[in-house]
Amino acid sequence: MEERPETELISIPATPRASTPEIQTPTGQRSPRPASNREGKTSTAWTPTSFISPRFLSPIGTPMKRVLINMKGYLEEVGHLTKLNPQDAWLPITESRNGNAHYAAFHNLNAGVGFQALVLPVAFAFLGWSWGILSLTIAYCWQLYTLWVLVQLHEAVPGKRYNRYVELAEAAFGERLGVWLALFPTVYLSAGTATALILIGGETMKLFFQIVCGPLCSSNPLTTVEWYLVFTSLCIVLSQLPNLNSIAGLSLIGAVTAITYSTMVWVLSVSQQRPPTISYEPLSLPSFNASVFSVLNALGIIAFAFRGHNLVLEIQATMPSTFKHPAHVPMWRGAKVAYFFIAMCLFPVSIGGYWAYGNLMPSGGMLNALYAFHSHDIPRGLLAMTFLLVVFNCLSSFQIYSMPVFDSFEASYTSRTNRPCSIWVRSGFRVFYGFVNFFIGVALPFLSSLAGLLGGLTLPVTFAYPCFMWVLIKKPTKYSFNWYFNWILGWLGIAFSLAFSIGGIWSMVNNGLKLKFFKPN
């Protein structure tokens, strides 16, 4: 899509305290730009405009004083002129720029933790204690570094904001190569995550219904596919919210429910008696090749647990940014809070789940294990509440992961018609996307193997591309530690991506790496 940059016009305020005008978007939402000096403090360091001070202006008349103060504000902002694409005001990602650190924390937490945490003990069943904990720790530290890289690169070039992952890839790798490298994995990650959410959401709704209804259920309950359809319909209804900032409330609900049910799942699991035949020896398969592929798929599951980097630039794009108050400051503040809670969810679930079930862990993850082993030991109300929280989280996560795809649909439409999408066109795109994911989920109902394949194919988005982008855009000194460090991490990420993808494909061919599903007497 050809970019039509324009220079943002800065109005000179009429009074010293007047703020720059808000930008009116097609939906009527405004994007206020913060005042240049929120705390009323003045810098003691010398600047080209430091001579324009109240002491200097005191003998000058009011009209001249206003002109000079307005000139000071203009000179402070002139270094932060941003080239804007008018089309951005029509698209879901950049339509509203009212975001803040709280929104960043909600969105990152909703995108970074969820159902994928419940599948982590499946990976531990193949890796064992040592390699499982080591792999999870390395992956967490690695993705935290690349998260910081993406936040810093959002405004790496003065006067330019990279509002989408693909835009940053184009700037780093070139227009054609950047699109080829980044478009497929980011769209695949969004669509693949949405498909996995439909699978886990529909299955959890079915289990919730069985627990609540109990023996009073009718003889003809809904099938699993019909529950997928019910969940998809709820997702489509919620997807009618217009832009990324408008779903901040849903992200908050998703974040709270994810933390709550993750804690409940591992606490309930470790508080119950472990199965008598439990073992912590890594699962061994009949052949050496099968064992290698199963380990690669397990590592892909761990990689998939740290999805969300394809949304970092999009979340940061919802924030206002000025020379004195750049967007990366509140974005990084919110991201640090979010990833602290993410660690508090992922590590206890994976370690506690593996301790409770060992290599008897079902391929569906913690929810299936909890229902299979302890459905008669845990009060029905508590078990039903856990499953209901999972459903709420899946509904919320579906929205934030689908937003980049909605943005791509609408970008194609607006670039051809040169006008914003109407309500009916926007709704049509979202209904179409929801049912496409539903049909993919029906065709590929293998959650654990799908997670491994997703982790392998999309691993460069999280672990490799940001390192390459840092070298190509920031251009650190050649052969320096920074230069070597990022090149090595980037190529390691590409190598792991190829290996994990092979493991994920093998897993799907072998019908989802089905583990022994223990059923208590």
N, C-alpha and C positions, 0 to 999 in steps of 0.2 A: 504494500500500500504506500503510495507516494505521500510523503509528508509535506504539509504546507505550513511551514513555520511562520509565525507572526511574532512581533515583539510586543510584550506586555506593556500597555500604556500606564504610566504612573502619574496620577493626578497630584498636583501640588496643593496641599490642604490650605484652607483659608485661614486657619488659626494654628498656633504652634502645637496644640494637642489634638488636632483633627487627624483621624486615621485614614489610611488609604481606602478607597471605595471597595465595597464588596462586589464580587462577581456574581451576576444573576445567571442561574442555570435554567435550562428548559423546564425542569420540574418545579421551579420556584424555590429550590433550596439555595441558600447563600453560602459562600465560602469566604468568611471574614479573614482578613490578614491581620495578625497581631500587631499592636503598636510597637514602634521601634524601641521604646524604652519602657518596659512594663514596671520596673521597680523604682523608676525615678532616680536612678543613680547615674552619675557621670563618671567617665573614665578619666583617670589621671594621666594616661599615656597620651603623647602628642599624636594628633591626626591632622590631615590637611584641613579639617573643618574645626579644629579645636579653638582657633582664634575667635570663632563665632560664639561667644559666651555671654551670659547676662551682664557680666561686669563690663565687657567690651561694648555691649549694645546699650548700656544704660543712658549715655548721653544722646543716643540717636532717636529720632522720632519713631512713633509707632509704625507707620507704613514701611519705612526702610527696615525696621526690626523684623517685621513679618516676612519681608522678602528674603532677608538674609537667613532667617531660621528655616524658611521653606527650602532655600538653596541647600542648607546643611542636610536636611532630610533627604533631598534629592541626591546629593553627592554620596550619602551613606548607602542609598539603595541602588545607585547606578551600577555598582559592581555585581548586583544580583539580578539583573534583568533576565527574565526567563523566556525563552522562545516557546510560545504556546501553539498548539494545533487546535484551531477552533472546534474541530470534531470531538476533542476530548470532553467538551462540556455536554455532549450528548450520550456518552458511553457510561456504563455502570461503574467502572473502576474510578474514573476521574470526574464524575458528574457532581459530586459533593466533596468539598475539601474542609470539612469541619472536624476531622479526626484529631485525636490527642493521645497521650500516653496510655490512658485507661482503655480506649478503643483498641490500641495496639496490643495491649496485654490480653484483652478478651479474644481478639481475632487470632493471635498467635497461639494462645492456649487451646482454643477450639480447633485450630488446624493441626496442632502438634501432638495432641493426645486424644485417644479415642479407642475404637474397636481394635486397632492394630496392637495396642498394648496387651489385649487379651489373648493374642496369638503368640506372644513372645515365649511362654513356657513350652510351646511346640518346638521352637528352635532349640531350647535348652535340652529337650529330650534327645536330640541328635548330637549336641555339642558337649553335654555334660557340664559340671559345675565350673571348672577352671576356664575352659574356652568360652563358655557362655557368658560368664561375668566379664572376662577380658574383652571379648568382642563387643559387648554392649557398652562398656566404659570407653573403649577407643572410638566407637561410632559416635557416642554422645559428645566427646571432646572435639572430634573432627567436625561434626556438623555445627557445633557452637562457634568454631572459628570461621567457617564459611558463612554462617549467618551474619557475623560481624562484618565480613568482607562485603556482603551484599548491601548491608545498611550503609556502609561508607561509600559504595560505588553509586548509590542512587543519585547523588549530585556531584559526581567526581569531576565533571566538566563544568566550569562556570557558565551559568546561563542556560543549562540544560538539565531537565529532570527525566530520568529513565523510569517511566511509570509502570512498565511491564517487563517481565523477564526477557521476553523476546527482543525488546528494544535495546536492552543492555547487551544481549548477545550479538545483535547487529553492530553495535558500536565497537565491540571487542573483536569479533571474528570477521566482520564485513557483512554487507547487507544480505547477500545470497547465502553464504556459508552460515551466518548466524541464524537465519530462519530455518535452514535445513537441520542444524544441530539442535536448536532449542524448541522449535514449534512442536515437533512430534512428541518428545518426552513430556513437555508440560501439558499438552492437551491429553496425552495418554494417561498422565498422572491424575489429572482432574477427572477424566471420564472413568478411568479404572477405579479410582477411589469411590466415585459415585456408585459404580456397579457393586463394589464390595460392600458399601453402606446399605444398598438395597438388599443384598444377601443377608447380612447380619441383622439388619433391621427387621426384615420380614420373618426370619427364623425366630428372632427374639419375641416378636409380637405373638407368634404361634405358641411359644413356650409360656408366655405370660397368660395367654388365654387358657391354656391347659391347666395352669396352676390356679387361676382364679375360679374357673368353671368347675374343675375337679370332676367328680363322678356324675355331676348333673349335666355335663355336655351332651349335646344331641348326638345321635348316631352318625350324622353326616357333617362333621366339622369341615372348615375350609382346608383346602390342601395347601402345601407350602408355596406353590406358585401363586395361588390366590392371595396368600398373605403378602407375597412380594408385590402384587398389584395394589393391595390396600396401602402398603407403605409408600409405594411410588406415587400414588394419588395424593397422599398427604404432603409429600415432598414438592409436588407440582403446585399445590395450593400455596405453600409457604414461599415458593420461588417467585411469586408475583411481586415481592418487595423490589423496588426499582434499582437500588444501587448498594455498593458495599457498606457505606456508612449506615444505611437504613436497617441492616441486619445486625448492628452492634448488640442489640438486645438479645437476639437469638444466639449470638456468639457467647454472650455472658451466660445464658442458660446452658449452652453446650459445655462451656468451661466448668461451671459448677457441677453439672451432672457427671461429667467425666471424672473429676476429682472424687466425687462422692461414690460413684459405683466402683471405681478402681480400688478405692480403699475398702469398701464393703466386700468386694469379691475376694481379695486376698486375706482379709481378716476372717471372713466366714470359712475360707478354705483351711487356713492354718489352725483354726479353733476346733475343727472336727478331727475325729480319729482317722489316721491315714489307712489306706487299703492294706490288707495283710501281705499282698504279693508285690508291694511297691519295690522298685529298684532304681538306683541312680546311675547305673551303667548306661552309657550312650547306646542307643538302639543300633544293633548290627543287622545289616541286610544280607541276603544270600550271597551276593557277589561284591567284589571290591569296587567295581564301577558304580554299582547302585549305592554303596556307602558314600563314595565321593560325591556323587550328584546330590544325595540327600543332605550332606553337610553344606554344599554350596547353596541349596535351596533354603536351608536354615539360616545361613548368613544373609541371604536375600530378605528373609522375613525380618531380621534385625535391621537391615538397611531401610526397609519399608516403614519401620516404626518411627523413623525420623523424617517423615514426609512433611511438607509445609513450606520448603524454601521457594517453591514456585509461586508462593503468595506474598513473600516478604516485600518485594518492590511494589506490588499492588496495594498492600496495606499502607506502606509509607506514602504512596501517592495520594491517599485520602487526607493527608495533613497539610496545613498551610506551611509555607516556608519563606523566610525572609533572610536577609544578610545577617542580622543579629540573632535570629532564632531559626536556624536551619532545622529541617524536618528530622534529620538523623538523631538529634538529641532526645526528643520524646519517644521516637521509635525504638532506640536502643534501650531506653529506660523501661519501656513496656515489655520488650522482648526478654530482658534479663529476668523480670518477675515471672513471665510466662514459662520460661525454660527451667526456672527453679522448681516450679510446681510440676512441670513435665517430668523432671528427674524423680520427684517424690511419688509419681505415679508409676513410671516404667520400671524402675528398679525393684520396688517391693512386689509388684505384680509378677514379674518374671521370676524373681528368687523365691517368693512365697508360694507361687503356683507350682513351681518345680519341686519345692520341698514337700508340698501337700500331695502331689500326684505322681511325681517322678516320670518314668518312661511309660506310664499308663495314661498320660495326657492324651485326650482325644484330639483329632486333627482340627476340630472346630474351635479349640481353645478353652479358656477358663469357664465360659458360660455353660458349654456342653458338659464339662467335667463337674461343675457344681451341681447341675441338674441330674447327671447320671449317678453320682456317688452319694449326694447328700439331699436329694429331693424329699426324703422321708425324715431326715434329721433336723432340718432347718424349718422354722415356722413358715407356713405358706405365705403369710403377709410380708415377711421380710424378704423372702425369695422373690415374690412378685414385685416388690418395690425396686429391687435391684434390676430386674429385667426391664421395668418401666423406665428407669433412669437411662438405661442403655438405648432404648427407643428414642427418648428425647434427645440424647446426644447425637445419635445418628441423623435425626431430622435436622438438627442444627448444623452438623458438619457438612451435610449434603449441600447446604446453601453456600457456604463460603468456598467449597471446592468447585462448585459449579459456576461461580461468578466469572472467572476468567473465560470460560467457554461462552457464557452469555455475552461477555464483552466482545469476543471474537465474532460471534454471529452479528451483533449489532454494528460492529466496525465495518464488516463487509457490506451490510445494507446501507449504512450512512455514506460510505465512500462512493457507492454507485448512485444513490438518489440525492445526495447532498442535502439531506434533511434528517431530523431525528426520527427514531422509530415511534410509531403510534402505539397506543396501549395494546391494540389487537395484534400488531406484528410482534411486539415484545412478548406477549403471552403465547403466541404461536411458537416462537423459537423455544420457549422454555417447556412447553408441553411436549414438543417434538424431542427435545433433548432428554427429558425424563423417561419417555417411553422407549427411546433407543437404548438407554442404560438398562431398562427393565428387560428387554429382549436379550441383551448381552448376558445379563445375570441368569436368565433362564437357560441360556445355551451353555454357560460355563459356571455351574454351581459348585466350584471347588475353592473354598475360601483360603485355606492355607497355601495351596499351590499358587493361587492367583496372587496372594500377598508376596510370595517369593519372586514370581515373575515381575510383578510391579516394582518390587525393590530393585531387581537387577536392571530392568530397562530404564528406570528413572533415576538410578543412582547418580549418574553424572550431574543431574540438576542440583543435587544437594552437596556432593562430595568432590566433584571434578571441575565443572565449568567455572564456579566462582574463583578457584585458584588461577585458572588460565586468564580469566577476565582481569584479575588484579594485576598480573604481570603485563598484559597487553595494554591496559588503560593507565595504570599508575607508573609503569615502566621503572621498576626498581633497578638499582645498579647491577649491571650484568655480572654474573658469577658471585654475587653477594649471597649472604645467608638467606635473605628474603627471597631472592630470585630462585635459588636452588630449592628452598622449602616449598614454594608454591608449585614449581614445575614437578617436583617429585610427588607431592600430594595429588596433583591433577592426573598424572599418568597412572598412579596407583588406583585412583578412582575409576579410570577407564578400564583398566585390567580387571578390577573386581566386578565392574558392570557386565563385562562379557562373560565372566565365569558364573556369576549369579544368575544371569539370564539363561544360560545353558542348564543350570540346575533347576530353575523354575519351569522351563519347557519340559525337561525330563519328568518333573513332578506331575505336571498336567497330563502328560502322556500315560503315566502310571496311575491315573485316576486319583490324583490329589494326595499321594503318599498316605494312604489310609493307615492309621495306627490301630492297635487293638483297642476296641471300645469296651471297657470293663463295665459290666452291669451287676450291681450288687444283688444278692439273693433277697 
